[in-house]
Amino acid sequence: MFIATLIAAPGGLEPSLTENLRNAWGGGDIQWLSPDEAAEFTLAEVPGNLWDVWADLQALRVDLAVQPQAGRRKAMLLADMDSTMIAQECIDELAEVAGAGGAVREITARAMNGELDFEAALLERMALLKGLPEAVIADVLSERITLAPGGAALVATMRSNGAHTALVSGGFTAFTGPVAAALGFDEDRANVLLIEAGALTGDVARPILGRQAKIDALEEITARLGLSAADVMAVGDGANDLGMLGRAGAGVALHAKPSVAAECDLRINHGDLTALLFLQGYARTEFVDG
């Protein structure tokens, strides 16, 4: 048995649209997870025209996902940070302060779209930050970094239902630590900025945490907790997230680069991070405030 879930911004999901799709696909009774925002119904099989319908609904700013009904409520959340749990790319924001914003943003965009090797792109960008005062990190955190909508509720709701939550980033521990604390994650992993005499050296500690390190984190944490990859919901937006998204039981491409979304069956382009709760069958009345 499968579950079809439709998700839109609050007020953006028309009951008639949901009913018409359910009828066309011969689905079961409609369950509203949040009025005019999220609904689901069962299906005996995955429809052959799924992606054609998905594309039509995207034009209406509605996300659609079809997944197996069994085991969809996960015991672990593995989340990327930049442009996922926060609205920015930390290295880009540091670069703006350093006066290298344009060059770094271009490299970041190409790396996240899979056009550049992640580690090489990271080192190239870090070199442009050499000499930046360490104190700038706190300023960027307080003045330029904002939490992505729905993230606190996602983490709090999953944790209140017994799930383990981990923030794993190709960014920096100087940012993942405060972000993880603010959102209530159980743990975080990221690269370590090298600092000497109160300034960035333009390098990071080895080994560099990239695509493979995110896969390793999934495997190491699940082994420690006695879970399997099938128990994990992973979320990210960039090419370096594809490994963990493909390994997890539910890999969600959230507002992802086109080349990344194309590799994932679960794609959220219009909802916020609470869409990951709807995908697991949580109703909005079950959400826990972060």
PyMOL commands that set and color helices and strands:
alter all, ss='L'
color gray80, all
select helices_A, chain A and resi 15-25+50-59+90-98+101-112+118-127+136-143+151-160+173-183+211-225+229-231+239-247+258-261+275-279+284-286
alter helices_A, ss='H'
color red, helices_A
select strands_A, chain A and resi 2-8+31-34+38-43+62-68+76-79+164-172+187-191+193-196+199-204+232-236+250-254+266-268
alter strands_A, ss='S'
color yellow, strands_A
deselect
rebuild
show_as cartoon
